[in-house]
Every structure is written in structure tokens, then in C-alpha cells.
């Protein structure tokens, strides 16, 4: 098992110093921060739109993340009822636009 280093200089690798691995969950040389920042901006925009549509972020929200290559990923997470409410809003929008995206 890896060692936990605490909050010193090795904070990025805390608990992830496993033999044979670059840095545990992260691969060395991959710029995860830039991908995450892009995903955070997109997630923030979607969260503002969700609030504007009357949804509560405690029930459904966009969350920024990255994939293994460092590309930004936005995940939608929420309670089934809130996600169904969002689906109804999107379906109504699609119907009013004649199905156009």
C-alpha cells in the first residue's frame, strides 16, 4: 500500500505512491489542470442555466472532471426526479424548436 505523506511538498501524490505506477491516479506529463479548468467553466455555465430553469443545484448539477488523457469532462449528477424534470424541460424545448438542436 502507498504511504500517505500529509500536507507537505508531496501533497499531489498523497496516498498514491504505489510501486510501478507513475503517480497513482495521475500519469506524469499530462496537463490535467488545463482540462479541468475548461470543464469547470462549462460546468459553471450549465449550473447557471440549471438555476435559471428553476432547478436546485442540490438536486441536479454539473461537475467538472478530467479523463485519463487530461481532457476536460463535465458530468451531470442528480436525483432521478430532478434529472427527469430536466429531461421534460429539454424535451419541451426540442418540441418547440421542431426537434432542431
PyMOL commands that set and color helices and strands:
alter all, ss='L'
color gray80, all
select helices_A, chain A and resi 11-13+32-52+80-96
alter helices_A, ss='H'
color red, helices_A
select strands_A, chain A and resi 60-66+72-78
alter strands_A, ss='S'
color yellow, strands_A
deselect
rebuild
show_as cartoon
